[in-house]
Amino acid sequence: MIEKDKLFDRVNQAELFTKRFGSFSKVDYEVLMFTVYLDSLKEPAHDYDISLDLGITETKVRSLRVKSQLLYPREINWVNELALSLEHGVYDSGTITITIEDPSVLNRIRHEVESKYGMVGLSLNSKQLMLPVESFLILAACAEQDPDETLQRLNTELLEREAIEKSIQKQRFGSRFLKGVNDIGTVVQNVAAIYSVGAPIINAVLKLVKP
């Protein structure tokens, strides 16, 4: 059920009844109504479910997601979005695979990484994000008020516990600096306390890697 107040809020934001009345194209209407539809969802929905609900292809759903975010931007809490995706992630041999339906969320996470660590080779396959556990430790550090200080504290903890042989550098995002560690779950548990803003990510990772 679409709430009337949310509908009128979006119509007002689109300036449909003021500056743009009569100039809206079919695509403009599609994006506006798709945005209203997203507003009506109680929780994030899969592209497949939306495509069935609206009678359009999954490809068009993803395209409308991107256009909606550009024209009617919603604040994306990438830390919470990533933590939520991790709740349904798959852990295997030191690597975590998660699915992120909304391309805008995926792009937001990519931006957070690249703005602090430069261009990095995230293994992105449309909706999937595949990274070693180590990368999520650094991603969580990105969320902190002082990422460099958090990274330094992470280094201190890992070196003191002899979990790594040399300090983690920013350029090592995506690397397997915990390769060979028998109990990665214990390592994550040991460093969890250094995180504050990024704690939801670490806690979600811990649930996956700690039996």
Secondary structure as the mmCIF struct_conf table of DSSP 4:
data_model
#
loop_
_struct_conf.conf_type_id
_struct_conf.id
_struct_conf.beg_label_comp_id
_struct_conf.beg_label_asym_id
_struct_conf.beg_label_seq_id
_struct_conf.end_label_comp_id
_struct_conf.end_label_asym_id
_struct_conf.end_label_seq_id
HELX_RH_AL_P HELX_RH_AL_P1 LYS A 4 GLN A 13
TURN_TY1_P TURN_TY1_P1 ALA A 14 LYS A 19
BEND BEND1 ARG A 20 ARG A 20
TURN_TY1_P TURN_TY1_P2 PHE A 21 SER A 23
HELX_RH_AL_P HELX_RH_AL_P2 LYS A 26 SER A 40
BEND BEND2 LYS A 42 GLU A 43
HELX_RH_AL_P HELX_RH_AL_P3 ASP A 47 LEU A 54
TURN_TY1_P TURN_TY1_P3 GLY A 55 GLY A 55
HELX_RH_AL_P HELX_RH_AL_P4 GLU A 58 LEU A 71
BEND BEND3 TYR A 72 TYR A 72
HELX_RH_AL_P HELX_RH_AL_P5 TRP A 78 LEU A 86
TURN_TY1_P TURN_TY1_P4 GLU A 87 HIS A 88
STRN STRN1 VAL A 90 ASP A 92
TURN_TY1_P TURN_TY1_P5 SER A 93 GLY A 94
STRN STRN2 THR A 95 THR A 99
HELX_RH_AL_P HELX_RH_AL_P6 PRO A 103 TYR A 117
BEND BEND4 MET A 119 MET A 119
STRN STRN3 SER A 123 ASN A 125
TURN_TY1_P TURN_TY1_P6 SER A 126 LYS A 127
STRN STRN4 GLN A 128 PRO A 132
HELX_RH_AL_P HELX_RH_AL_P7 VAL A 133 ALA A 143
BEND BEND5 GLU A 144 ASP A 146
HELX_RH_AL_P HELX_RH_AL_P8 PRO A 147 GLU A 160
TURN_TY1_P TURN_TY1_P7 ARG A 161 GLU A 162
BEND BEND6 ALA A 163 ALA A 163
BEND BEND7 GLU A 165 LYS A 166
HELX_LH_PP_P HELX_LH_PP_P1 SER A 167 GLN A 169
HELX_RH_3T_P HELX_RH_3T_P1 LYS A 170 ARG A 172
TURN_TY1_P TURN_TY1_P8 PHE A 173 GLY A 174
TURN_TY1_P TURN_TY1_P9 PHE A 177 GLY A 180
BEND BEND8 ASN A 182 ASN A 182
HELX_RH_AL_P HELX_RH_AL_P9 ILE A 184 VAL A 191
HELX_RH_3T_P HELX_RH_3T_P2 ALA A 192 ILE A 194
BEND BEND9 SER A 196 SER A 196
TURN_TY1_P TURN_TY1_P10 VAL A 197 GLY A 198
HELX_RH_AL_P HELX_RH_AL_P10 ALA A 199 VAL A 209
#
